[in-house]
Amino acid sequence: MAGLIVRQYADRILSRFLTTGIILISMLTSASEASGTILYKMHPASQDVTPVCLIQGDYFRSDFTGQVMKTQGVVTLDLDQTSKKGFFIQKQNCDGDPATSDGVFVNLGISRDIVSMGDYVEVQGVVEEDYGNTQVSIITGTVSVLSRDAPLPDPIDLRPPMNNNTSRWYYESLESMRVSLDDALVTGPSDSSDNIWVVRSDLGIQRVYQDDPAGTGEVICVGDGGLFKTPPQTTVGDQLLNLSGVLEFDFGEYRMQLTNQPILISHAENSQAVPYISPKNESAITMATLNLQDMFDTVNDPATKDKVLSFPEYIRRLQKFALLIHDKLGEPDLIAVQEAENDAVLKDLIAFKNIQADYQTLLVEGPDLRGQDVALLYRADRVEIVESQVYQDCTTLADGLGVDGNQDVYNPVNNITCDTNGDGLLDGNRLFSRPPLRVRLKVCIMDCQNQMDETGWVEMTLLINHFKSKYEDGSITPFTLPRRLQEAQFIASLTQQLHTADPDGYLFVLGDLNDYPASQPLTTLTAAGLRDLTQIIPHDDRFTYNYHGVSQGLDYVLFYPVLGLVPMDVQAFHVNADYPHVLQSQPQTYYRSSDHDPLLVILLPMPYQVNLPLGVR
C-alpha cells in the first residue's frame, strides 16, 4: 500500500513538472526499488549525448558494446509492461546515412510503466548486443522524459532486396526503426507463436521458393509481440493490408512488431480441396512418406526427453492423421513414417475407425534422445514382410550433436561410445539418432488370395530415413550439415552394396532427409545412382515444408531405376505446410496434422518392359 501511495504521489509530481521542466526517472537499486516503487527526480537535460545512429553504427554489432552511453529519441513502441520489458526510441534523420539505423531498443530489465509512445526521452545505460539485437540496458541506468506528444518519425516503406546477403544489410540498417507495408501477400502461415511471413504484393510473387537463384531476402516477418496481434488463421495466399510497426531483431530474425491492427483478406480455399482417389488398377503399388511431427503418447518415458500429450490432444492428433491417411492419401499400401514415439502409438493410429484398411506396424526402438523413431505401416492384405534391419554407424564428429552429444554446437562435446575402424578401441560416437530401417517385403499385385502364386508378388526393399534436422544451425554456420552429410554417405554406400548384391531388385530410399535437392547430402545420394522421384513433380508443387515463408523440399522418395517397375505418378499433398498452426487443434480436418506435407508415389509393375519417358510434368 505504501508503494502505491508513493507511485501515485510521484505521478502527480510528474504531471505538474512536465509543463515547466524536465523530469528524470531513475531506475534505482535501492530500498524503494526493492519494494516495488519508482522514484521520479528532477534534473536538467544532459549535454554529453551520443546519437542513436552512432551507437548503432553501420555494422551488425555496435562499436560501443559494454560502454555506458546517453542517447535521446522519441518512444515509437512502448512495451515496458509486457514480457519485452522495454521500449523502442528513434531519432528521425539522425545522421542522414541510410546504412545506420536511427532507432534502438531500451531494456528496462523489469516490467514497469515508465514511458508512453510519443514521449521524447533521454536514456543512459550500457550498450549491449542481445543475441544480435543492439540495445541500451538501463537496469542500473536512467530514463529522462524530456517532453510529451512528440511527433513520431515517418515509417520506412519496407522494400527488402531478394539477394539474401544484401537483404540482411538492408534489415540491419532499419533495426528498431518504424516501418510500414501497405499491401502484402502471405507466403508463410501463422506459426505456433503467430508469426506470419509476407512479401510485397507489387512484386507479383505468388510463392517464395528456396531454390530461387535471385534469393529469398524479400520475405518479411510480421511478429506478434507488438501492440496488436496478427490474425492466427492466416494462410499462404492471403493478403495483409495496412501493416505498420517497429522492426525488431529477435531469435535470429527481423520482425515487424505491430503498432496498428492489420486487415486480413483471406484467399484460402482449403475446404474446396479434392480428396485423392486411390487408383482402380489393383496392380498399382502405392507408397507414401509421412512425418508425424512429434507424435508422442500420454505416458512419460523416464528414459527419454519425450513430450507427454494430454489424452484429448493425443486422440485429436491421431484422428487428424487417420483422416489424412484415409481421405487424402487413399490408404496406400506402404507408409514410411517418421517421428513416432513407439509402436503403441502406431497401433492406436491404425485402430481409428476412419482407416478401413488392415494396416500392420513395424517399428524398432532407436536411441533418439526424445524417443522418436522411423517405422513402416503396411497393408496386411497386400504386403508380406520378408525381413527387416536397422543400421547404425560410428563417426568421429565432435559437433555436440547426435545421441552422444551435449547438444551445444558452440562448445561441443561428444561422448566416445563406438569403434570407427574395428580395432576394438572406442574412438567415436553414434552417427544416427534415428537409425535407418531397411525392410525387405513383397507386395501382391494380382490374385492376392492365392499365397502360393509367386508370379503375383513384387519384391521390394525400402530404406526408411530421418536425417539430422537443421535445428541447431546458426545464421551463418550450418552446424548440422557435416552429420547429415555423413548420414547420406552411409546410406549411399549401403544402397550401392544392396544394388550390387541384387542389380535387378527394386530399392527405394525415402523419408525426411532434412535438406534441399541441390544440397550435398542429396547430391551424394543421387551420385550413388539413386533417382530423385520428387523431380517428377512440377517445380511449383515440389515443396513439402514451409520455413519462415520459404517453400522447400525436405521429404523424398529415391530409387534405383531398374526394369519392371515404373513410377507412374508422384504427388506432394499440400495440406500442412501452407496452413496455420491454429488448425492443429481442429480434429475434424486433416489440415495441419503435421508440419510436413506427405508424398505419394504410384508404381506400376510392367512384366513386359515398355520404355516410358520419366520426365517432369
Wavefront OBJ file of the C-alpha trace (Angstrom):
o trace
v 0.000 0.000 0.000
v 2.865 2.357 0.813
v 4.417 1.675 -2.594
v 1.132 2.543 -4.329
v 0.904 5.864 -2.459
v 4.495 6.733 -3.381
v 3.782 5.922 -7.030
v 0.535 7.951 -7.127
v 2.263 10.894 -5.439
v 5.148 10.649 -7.919
v 2.718 10.598 -10.848
v 1.117 13.841 -9.601
v 4.546 15.445 -9.306
v 5.441 14.222 -12.804
v 2.246 15.652 -14.294
v 2.888 19.026 -12.631
v 6.515 19.369 -13.622
v 6.132 18.232 -17.236
v 4.614 21.617 -18.046
v 7.532 23.520 -16.550
v 10.658 21.408 -16.601
v 12.421 18.152 -17.353
v 11.886 15.011 -15.318
v 14.336 12.176 -14.771
v 13.062 8.678 -13.972
v 15.782 6.824 -12.074
v 15.958 3.048 -12.069
v 17.499 2.885 -8.621
v 18.759 -0.262 -6.951
v 17.677 0.954 -3.556
v 15.276 0.029 -0.804
v 12.475 1.790 -2.646
v 13.258 -0.143 -5.835
v 13.229 -3.416 -3.948
v 9.827 -2.570 -2.506
v 8.364 -2.097 -5.953
v 8.380 1.710 -6.326
v 9.959 4.062 -8.851
v 11.200 7.489 -7.823
v 10.913 10.462 -10.163
v 13.619 13.113 -9.800
v 14.015 16.482 -11.476
v 17.255 17.033 -13.393
v 18.480 19.309 -16.185
v 18.993 17.840 -19.652
v 22.377 16.235 -20.317
v 24.857 17.637 -22.781
v 27.062 14.568 -23.446
v 24.517 12.730 -25.627
v 25.578 10.183 -28.252
v 23.210 9.962 -31.250
v 21.308 6.691 -31.651
v 22.686 6.211 -35.155
v 26.264 6.423 -33.847
v 25.514 3.761 -31.239
v 24.008 1.529 -33.922
v 26.777 2.148 -36.445
v 26.857 0.629 -39.921
v 27.554 -2.949 -38.871
v 25.657 -5.789 -37.186
v 27.364 -5.073 -33.863
v 27.736 -1.749 -32.064
v 31.240 -0.311 -31.623
v 30.188 0.821 -28.134
v 29.257 -2.588 -26.723
v 29.941 -2.662 -22.987
v 30.139 1.127 -22.626
v 27.788 3.417 -20.676
v 26.158 5.858 -23.098
v 23.469 8.529 -23.150
v 21.156 8.951 -26.104
v 17.818 10.527 -26.974
v 14.804 9.759 -29.132
v 11.047 9.510 -29.455
v 9.339 6.442 -27.996
v 7.931 4.652 -31.048
v 6.724 1.446 -29.395
v 6.036 1.155 -25.682
v 6.369 -2.431 -24.425
v 7.546 -1.635 -20.906
v 4.658 -3.527 -19.289
v 4.986 -6.607 -21.499
v 7.418 -9.503 -21.436
v 9.755 -7.351 -23.551
v 10.288 -5.073 -20.507
v 11.367 -2.111 -22.566
v 10.599 0.295 -25.384
v 11.938 1.496 -28.721
v 13.199 5.021 -29.396
v 14.123 6.688 -32.671
v 15.782 9.930 -33.743
v 14.462 10.890 -37.164
v 17.135 11.854 -39.704
v 19.774 11.119 -37.108
v 22.718 11.426 -39.493
v 21.220 11.130 -42.975
v 23.128 7.887 -43.571
v 20.818 5.103 -44.812
v 23.351 2.476 -43.678
v 22.895 3.329 -39.989
v 19.738 2.725 -38.007
v 18.100 5.692 -36.283
v 16.412 3.515 -33.624
v 17.374 1.363 -30.660
v 15.674 -0.807 -28.048
v 15.833 0.299 -24.404
v 15.886 -2.636 -21.993
v 14.462 -1.860 -18.548
v 15.041 -5.310 -17.129
v 11.760 -5.097 -15.241
v 8.154 -4.678 -16.308
v 7.173 -1.105 -15.292
v 5.014 1.666 -16.699
v 7.773 4.182 -17.455
v 7.017 5.907 -20.774
v 4.349 6.280 -23.445
v 4.511 6.444 -27.218
v 5.356 9.970 -28.274
v 7.498 10.735 -25.227
v 10.804 12.339 -26.133
v 13.290 10.742 -23.755
v 16.919 10.614 -22.773
v 18.282 7.258 -21.616
v 21.570 6.323 -20.025
v 22.725 2.727 -19.848
v 25.100 0.059 -21.053
v 25.170 -0.710 -24.771
v 24.653 -4.450 -25.265
v 24.211 -6.995 -28.038
v 21.328 -9.235 -27.025
v 21.800 -12.183 -29.402
v 22.472 -9.754 -32.245
v 19.986 -7.055 -31.239
v 21.635 -3.769 -30.246
v 20.091 -2.322 -27.092
v 20.714 0.142 -24.291
v 20.264 -1.600 -20.964
v 19.263 0.735 -18.140
v 18.814 -1.850 -15.417
v 21.166 0.365 -13.378
v 20.706 3.451 -15.566
v 18.193 6.257 -16.048
v 15.312 7.373 -18.243
v 14.508 11.077 -18.597
v 11.198 12.188 -20.085
v 12.042 15.472 -21.793
v 8.655 16.188 -23.367
v 5.333 14.598 -24.249
v 3.412 14.103 -27.513
v 6.368 14.464 -29.847
v 5.601 13.575 -33.490
v 6.544 10.003 -34.384
v 9.211 9.552 -37.058
v 7.933 8.768 -40.546
v 7.832 4.984 -41.157
v 10.091 3.499 -43.818
v 8.261 1.685 -46.611
v 9.783 -1.807 -46.460
v 11.418 -2.874 -49.736
v 13.919 -5.617 -48.890
v 16.003 -6.908 -51.818
v 15.825 -10.538 -52.924
v 19.542 -11.180 -52.541
v 19.927 -12.787 -49.128
v 23.163 -11.096 -48.102
v 22.057 -7.662 -49.325
v 18.759 -8.161 -47.539
v 20.488 -8.779 -44.195
v 22.358 -5.495 -44.514
v 19.148 -3.737 -45.526
v 17.275 -5.010 -42.483
v 20.163 -4.189 -40.142
v 20.096 -0.572 -41.348
v 16.455 -0.394 -40.185
v 16.810 -2.261 -36.878
v 14.483 -0.778 -34.222
v 13.051 1.796 -36.645
v 9.438 2.455 -37.690
v 8.495 0.603 -40.878
v 5.324 0.029 -42.872
v 3.862 -2.017 -45.713
v 0.509 -1.178 -47.268
v -0.232 -4.392 -49.190
v 1.391 -7.767 -48.574
v 0.909 -11.349 -49.783
v 1.309 -14.153 -47.250
v 3.995 -16.716 -48.150
v 4.321 -18.299 -44.695
v 1.269 -19.140 -42.496
v 0.798 -18.249 -38.833
v 3.084 -20.427 -36.726
v 2.726 -21.503 -33.096
v 3.869 -18.020 -31.997
v 1.554 -16.301 -34.524
v 4.412 -15.032 -36.661
v 3.489 -14.532 -40.313
v 5.744 -14.160 -43.367
v 4.831 -11.929 -46.297
v 6.192 -10.275 -49.429
v 5.170 -7.037 -51.069
v 2.128 -7.634 -53.273
v 3.513 -5.403 -56.005
v 6.370 -7.880 -56.567
v 3.878 -10.148 -58.327
v 5.267 -13.202 -56.492
v 2.752 -15.892 -55.516
v 5.205 -18.006 -53.517
v 8.853 -17.841 -52.446
v 10.960 -20.917 -53.267
v 14.168 -21.915 -51.533
v 15.967 -22.572 -54.816
v 15.212 -19.170 -56.362
v 18.583 -18.063 -57.819
v 17.688 -14.437 -57.062
v 17.413 -15.274 -53.349
v 14.682 -15.188 -50.714
v 15.602 -11.946 -48.958
v 12.330 -10.271 -49.932
v 10.417 -12.177 -47.229
v 9.220 -10.014 -44.322
v 8.285 -11.429 -40.913
v 5.321 -9.888 -39.089
v 5.540 -10.690 -35.387
v 3.041 -10.984 -32.584
v 4.988 -9.037 -29.958
v 3.739 -5.510 -30.616
v 0.660 -3.580 -29.548
v -1.585 -5.529 -31.924
v -1.841 -9.221 -32.724
v -1.533 -10.949 -36.052
v -4.554 -12.954 -37.280
v -3.851 -16.563 -36.151
v -5.791 -18.090 -39.060
v -3.546 -16.571 -41.754
v -2.843 -18.974 -44.641
v -0.451 -18.873 -47.592
v -2.086 -16.839 -50.373
v -3.926 -14.466 -48.034
v -3.420 -10.703 -48.112
v -2.458 -8.413 -45.229
v -3.134 -4.699 -45.561
v -2.153 -1.669 -43.500
v 0.935 -3.108 -41.812
v 2.870 -0.705 -39.613
v 5.253 -1.202 -36.708
v 8.835 -1.274 -35.463
v 11.461 -3.636 -36.878
v 12.899 -5.809 -34.111
v 15.708 -8.359 -34.334
v 14.690 -11.336 -32.224
v 15.635 -15.032 -32.251
v 17.805 -14.551 -35.324
v 15.152 -12.840 -37.454
v 13.948 -9.320 -38.143
v 10.269 -8.921 -37.259
v 7.824 -6.096 -37.716
v 6.144 -5.658 -34.326
v 2.788 -4.044 -34.982
v 1.636 -0.626 -33.815
v -1.714 -0.884 -35.593
v -4.243 -3.592 -36.452
v -3.685 -5.058 -39.948
v -6.522 -6.072 -42.269
v -6.678 -9.723 -43.361
v -8.191 -10.647 -46.721
v -8.472 -14.418 -46.895
v -7.965 -16.174 -50.215
v -7.596 -19.689 -48.769
v -9.957 -22.311 -50.119
v -8.891 -25.342 -48.124
v -12.461 -26.561 -47.783
v -12.630 -26.954 -51.558
v -9.703 -29.363 -51.800
v -10.486 -32.512 -53.780
v -9.655 -35.771 -51.961
v -7.241 -38.191 -53.560
v -8.882 -41.247 -55.152
v -6.901 -44.464 -54.986
v -6.094 -45.967 -58.406
v -8.583 -48.602 -59.545
v -5.815 -50.694 -61.092
v -5.160 -53.157 -58.267
v -1.794 -53.977 -59.812
v -0.591 -50.490 -58.895
v 1.541 -50.173 -55.762
v 1.059 -47.022 -53.682
v 3.747 -45.817 -51.307
v 3.826 -42.699 -49.099
v 6.202 -40.974 -46.733
v 4.672 -39.210 -43.734
v 6.275 -37.185 -40.936
v 4.029 -37.361 -37.847
v 5.645 -34.300 -36.192
v 6.305 -35.306 -32.586
v 3.595 -37.965 -32.343
v 4.108 -38.782 -28.672
v 1.799 -40.661 -26.337
v 0.276 -39.740 -22.969
v 2.868 -41.570 -20.854
v 6.125 -40.100 -19.599
v 9.112 -42.222 -20.599
v 11.827 -41.605 -17.979
v 14.490 -42.881 -20.380
v 13.843 -40.114 -22.921
v 13.063 -36.407 -23.091
v 9.688 -37.121 -24.635
v 6.741 -34.767 -24.709
v 3.690 -36.024 -22.827
v 0.411 -35.273 -24.590
v -2.896 -34.863 -22.821
v -5.415 -37.560 -23.699
v -7.676 -35.184 -25.726
v -4.658 -33.878 -27.654
v -3.441 -37.423 -28.293
v -6.793 -38.536 -29.668
v -7.188 -35.362 -31.716
v -3.813 -35.754 -33.384
v -4.373 -39.437 -34.157
v -7.778 -38.629 -35.642
v -6.286 -35.999 -37.932
v -3.683 -38.467 -39.215
v -6.358 -41.117 -39.703
v -8.360 -38.664 -41.808
v -5.245 -37.794 -43.802
v -4.383 -41.433 -44.499
v -7.934 -42.388 -45.495
v -9.399 -39.259 -47.098
v -6.330 -37.767 -48.750
v -3.747 -40.498 -49.303
v -6.298 -43.182 -50.161
v -4.846 -45.715 -47.684
v -1.639 -46.549 -49.574
v -0.042 -49.985 -49.440
v 3.093 -48.697 -47.698
v 3.615 -45.655 -45.463
v 7.133 -44.769 -44.348
v 6.714 -42.975 -41.025
v 8.963 -40.562 -39.151
v 8.621 -39.140 -35.615
v 6.562 -41.853 -33.957
v 7.368 -42.409 -30.288
v 6.653 -46.121 -30.205
v 4.734 -48.990 -31.754
v 1.779 -48.472 -29.421
v 1.179 -45.017 -30.926
v 1.036 -46.506 -34.414
v -1.307 -49.272 -33.308
v -3.631 -46.647 -31.808
v -3.498 -44.768 -35.115
v -4.449 -47.692 -37.352
v -7.236 -48.665 -34.939
v -9.176 -45.483 -35.757
v -12.472 -46.167 -37.499
v -11.579 -43.705 -40.284
v -8.991 -46.196 -41.505
v -10.606 -49.139 -43.239
v -7.535 -50.997 -44.481
v -5.951 -53.736 -42.379
v -2.685 -51.996 -41.519
v 0.128 -53.583 -39.537
v 3.120 -51.831 -37.982
v 6.871 -52.305 -37.990
v 8.907 -50.158 -35.598
v 12.262 -50.827 -33.944
v 13.108 -48.581 -30.990
v 16.156 -46.369 -31.548
v 18.383 -44.232 -29.288
v 16.873 -40.813 -30.082
v 17.007 -38.549 -27.016
v 13.342 -37.634 -27.436
v 12.243 -41.160 -28.299
v 11.401 -40.525 -31.959
v 11.639 -43.435 -34.386
v 11.098 -44.303 -38.031
v 8.620 -47.048 -38.871
v 6.545 -48.685 -41.571
v 2.774 -49.039 -41.859
v 1.790 -51.716 -44.362
v -1.445 -53.239 -45.573
v -1.557 -56.846 -44.400
v -3.941 -57.783 -47.216
v -1.327 -56.866 -49.837
v 2.084 -56.782 -48.151
v 4.218 -59.500 -46.576
v 7.369 -58.603 -44.614
v 10.333 -60.806 -45.523
v 12.959 -59.323 -43.192
v 13.926 -56.039 -41.535
v 17.046 -54.493 -40.050
v 18.155 -51.200 -38.507
v 21.613 -49.747 -39.123
v 23.995 -47.622 -37.087
v 27.382 -46.128 -37.892
v 30.206 -44.606 -35.871
v 31.637 -41.123 -36.507
v 34.492 -39.032 -35.132
v 32.462 -35.804 -35.465
v 32.819 -33.589 -32.383
v 29.807 -31.395 -33.115
v 27.842 -31.751 -29.876
v 25.032 -33.395 -31.865
v 23.558 -36.868 -32.013
v 22.623 -39.138 -29.143
v 26.138 -38.910 -27.678
v 26.473 -35.113 -27.944
v 25.971 -32.436 -25.298
v 23.618 -30.566 -27.722
v 25.830 -27.446 -27.612
v 27.279 -26.661 -31.028
v 29.250 -23.677 -29.686
v 31.050 -25.735 -27.029
v 30.615 -29.224 -28.464
v 31.376 -32.441 -26.622
v 30.589 -35.942 -27.880
v 30.935 -38.975 -25.638
v 33.026 -41.821 -27.002
v 30.695 -44.786 -27.418
v 31.714 -46.787 -30.509
v 34.555 -48.097 -32.644
v 35.093 -46.421 -36.019
v 37.706 -48.737 -37.538
v 37.020 -52.112 -35.943
v 40.245 -52.298 -33.934
v 38.331 -52.888 -30.714
v 39.034 -49.447 -29.279
v 36.242 -46.933 -28.697
v 37.069 -43.775 -30.627
v 33.777 -42.319 -31.938
v 30.112 -41.587 -31.305
v 26.919 -42.909 -32.859
v 26.056 -41.249 -36.165
v 22.269 -41.739 -36.239
v 19.771 -40.596 -33.632
v 17.031 -42.197 -35.747
v 18.765 -45.217 -37.326
v 17.589 -46.091 -40.841
v 15.230 -49.047 -41.142
v 15.653 -51.493 -44.025
v 12.594 -53.567 -44.864
v 12.527 -56.297 -47.490
v 8.938 -57.088 -48.405
v 6.602 -58.490 -51.037
v 3.578 -56.680 -52.454
v 0.701 -58.587 -54.026
v -0.356 -57.258 -57.429
v -2.799 -59.980 -58.508
v -4.762 -62.905 -57.047
v -3.784 -61.945 -53.505
v -5.864 -64.767 -52.020
v -3.597 -67.354 -53.644
v -0.497 -67.061 -51.464
v 1.248 -69.828 -53.429
v 1.253 -67.933 -56.733
v 4.691 -66.239 -56.714
v 4.015 -64.540 -60.054
v 1.501 -62.248 -58.381
v 4.029 -60.701 -55.990
v 6.630 -57.940 -56.376
v 9.599 -57.932 -54.003
v 10.946 -54.558 -52.902
v 13.426 -53.131 -50.397
v 12.724 -49.888 -48.531
v 15.271 -47.820 -46.612
v 13.272 -45.520 -44.301
v 15.190 -42.480 -43.052
v 15.018 -39.419 -40.875
v 18.243 -37.433 -41.239
v 19.533 -34.887 -38.724
v 17.425 -31.709 -38.667
v 18.769 -28.173 -39.096
v 17.505 -27.088 -35.691
v 20.922 -26.132 -34.275
v 22.189 -24.289 -37.368
v 23.387 -20.725 -36.843
v 22.514 -17.811 -39.107
v 25.868 -18.258 -40.878
v 27.300 -21.639 -39.822
v 25.437 -24.847 -40.833
v 26.498 -26.799 -37.748
v 24.294 -29.778 -38.602
v 25.443 -30.274 -42.192
v 28.545 -32.453 -41.548
v 26.471 -35.020 -39.636
v 23.697 -35.034 -42.239
v 26.312 -35.425 -44.976
v 27.857 -38.441 -43.256
v 24.385 -39.940 -42.852
v 23.852 -39.539 -46.593
v 27.265 -41.065 -47.331
v 26.388 -44.082 -45.205
v 23.036 -44.555 -46.991
v 24.685 -44.080 -50.398
v 27.264 -46.760 -49.589
v 24.593 -49.112 -48.220
v 22.374 -48.731 -51.282
v 25.320 -49.409 -53.585
v 26.064 -52.615 -51.643
v 22.428 -53.719 -51.838
v 22.194 -52.842 -55.522
v 25.411 -54.690 -56.319
v 24.149 -57.766 -54.492
v 20.817 -57.619 -56.353
v 21.121 -55.464 -59.510
v 17.537 -56.217 -60.577
v 16.000 -55.591 -57.170
v 13.603 -52.724 -56.509
v 15.288 -50.483 -53.950
v 13.772 -47.281 -52.532
v 15.235 -44.670 -50.183
v 12.560 -42.484 -48.628
v 11.717 -40.272 -45.686
v 12.520 -36.879 -44.184
v 16.087 -36.110 -45.306
v 16.016 -32.540 -43.938
v 17.856 -30.917 -46.848
v 17.352 -29.474 -50.317
v 17.607 -31.233 -53.699
v 20.832 -29.398 -54.581
v 22.404 -29.903 -51.127
v 25.485 -32.039 -50.503
v 23.546 -34.845 -48.774
v 21.066 -35.186 -51.656
v 23.685 -34.937 -54.387
v 25.639 -37.625 -52.524
v 22.644 -39.933 -52.853
v 21.954 -39.159 -56.497
v 25.663 -39.546 -57.314
v 25.350 -43.114 -55.994
v 22.865 -43.875 -58.785
v 19.603 -43.111 -56.985
v 16.979 -41.137 -58.874
v 15.006 -38.459 -57.032
v 11.354 -39.106 -57.844
v 10.258 -35.724 -56.454
v 11.783 -34.186 -59.574
v 8.815 -35.590 -61.489
v 6.579 -33.171 -59.589
v 6.189 -29.772 -61.307
v 8.548 -27.291 -59.686
v 5.842 -25.068 -58.224
v 4.320 -28.042 -56.340
v 7.556 -29.773 -55.331
v 7.784 -28.364 -51.788
v 6.874 -30.312 -48.635
v 7.777 -27.729 -45.994
v 7.460 -24.005 -45.379
v 10.161 -22.386 -43.272
v 9.717 -18.705 -42.466
v 7.775 -18.032 -45.640
v 10.061 -20.024 -47.946
v 8.658 -23.174 -49.593
v 11.180 -26.014 -49.827
v 11.561 -29.733 -50.316
v 12.787 -31.815 -47.367
v 10.989 -35.133 -47.962
v 11.957 -37.592 -50.675
v 11.441 -40.871 -52.439
v 14.506 -42.048 -54.372
v 15.007 -45.353 -56.214
v 17.331 -47.304 -58.446
v 15.756 -47.303 -61.924
v 15.559 -50.954 -62.944
v 13.321 -52.802 -65.375
v 9.850 -53.932 -64.402
v 8.573 -51.243 -62.003
v 7.622 -47.824 -63.354
v 6.817 -44.738 -61.228
v 3.608 -43.545 -62.884
v 2.948 -40.572 -60.609
v 4.433 -38.686 -57.672
v 2.409 -36.154 -55.686
v 3.040 -33.820 -52.778
v -0.197 -33.198 -50.892
v -0.122 -29.616 -49.607
v -2.303 -29.992 -46.546
v 0.155 -28.864 -43.870
v 2.941 -26.536 -44.984
v 0.622 -23.768 -46.239
v -1.796 -23.808 -43.320
v -1.779 -22.031 -39.944
v -0.801 -23.746 -36.725
v -4.234 -22.991 -35.227
v -5.754 -25.735 -37.431
v -3.784 -28.304 -35.459
v -6.440 -28.068 -32.742
v -9.316 -28.922 -35.102
v -9.922 -32.716 -35.114
v -12.467 -32.734 -37.943
v -9.911 -31.836 -40.626
v -6.606 -33.312 -41.767
v -5.221 -29.831 -42.474
v -2.173 -29.080 -40.346
v -1.967 -32.601 -38.972
v 1.807 -32.178 -39.281
v 4.344 -29.549 -40.365
v 5.498 -31.633 -43.373
v 3.429 -32.417 -46.446
v 3.193 -36.127 -47.311
v 4.431 -37.588 -50.577
v 2.647 -40.333 -52.516
v 4.189 -42.480 -55.268
v 2.176 -44.715 -57.610
v 4.218 -47.607 -59.047
v 3.058 -49.831 -61.882
v 4.652 -53.265 -62.414
v 5.400 -53.953 -66.059
v 6.466 -57.560 -66.560
v 6.985 -56.812 -70.240
v 9.232 -53.781 -70.260
v 7.991 -50.711 -72.086
v 10.367 -47.774 -72.345
v 8.315 -44.922 -70.923
v 9.895 -41.497 -70.548
v 10.366 -40.427 -66.947
v 10.215 -36.664 -67.001
v 8.889 -33.626 -65.231
v 5.232 -32.860 -65.823
l 1 2 3 4 5 6 7 8 9 10 11 12 13 14 15 16 17 18 19 20 21 22 23 24 25 26 27 28 29 30 31 32 33 34 35 36 37 38 39 40 41 42 43 44 45 46 47 48 49 50 51 52 53 54 55 56 57 58 59 60 61 62 63 64 65 66 67 68 69 70 71 72 73 74 75 76 77 78 79 80 81 82 83 84 85 86 87 88 89 90 91 92 93 94 95 96 97 98 99 100 101 102 103 104 105 106 107 108 109 110 111 112 113 114 115 116 117 118 119 120 121 122 123 124 125 126 127 128 129 130 131 132 133 134 135 136 137 138 139 140 141 142 143 144 145 146 147 148 149 150 151 152 153 154 155 156 157 158 159 160 161 162 163 164 165 166 167 168 169 170 171 172 173 174 175 176 177 178 179 180 181 182 183 184 185 186 187 188 189 190 191 192 193 194 195 196 197 198 199 200 201 202 203 204 205 206 207 208 209 210 211 212 213 214 215 216 217 218 219 220 221 222 223 224 225 226 227 228 229 230 231 232 233 234 235 236 237 238 239 240 241 242 243 244 245 246 247 248 249 250 251 252 253 254 255 256 257 258 259 260 261 262 263 264 265 266 267 268 269 270 271 272 273 274 275 276 277 278 279 280 281 282 283 284 285 286 287 288 289 290 291 292 293 294 295 296 297 298 299 300 301 302 303 304 305 306 307 308 309 310 311 312 313 314 315 316 317 318 319 320 321 322 323 324 325 326 327 328 329 330 331 332 333 334 335 336 337 338 339 340 341 342 343 344 345 346 347 348 349 350 351 352 353 354 355 356 357 358 359 360 361 362 363 364 365 366 367 368 369 370 371 372 373 374 375 376 377 378 379 380 381 382 383 384 385 386 387 388 389 390 391 392 393 394 395 396 397 398 399 400 401 402 403 404 405 406 407 408 409 410 411 412 413 414 415 416 417 418 419 420 421 422 423 424 425 426 427 428 429 430 431 432 433 434 435 436 437 438 439 440 441 442 443 444 445 446 447 448 449 450 451 452 453 454 455 456 457 458 459 460 461 462 463 464 465 466 467 468 469 470 471 472 473 474 475 476 477 478 479 480 481 482 483 484 485 486 487 488 489 490 491 492 493 494 495 496 497 498 499 500 501 502 503 504 505 506 507 508 509 510 511 512 513 514 515 516 517 518 519 520 521 522 523 524 525 526 527 528 529 530 531 532 533 534 535 536 537 538 539 540 541 542 543 544 545 546 547 548 549 550 551 552 553 554 555 556 557 558 559 560 561 562 563 564 565 566 567 568 569 570 571 572 573 574 575 576 577 578 579 580 581 582 583 584 585 586 587 588 589 590 591 592 593 594 595 596 597 598 599 600 601 602 603 604 605 606 607 608 609 610 611 612 613 614 615 616 617
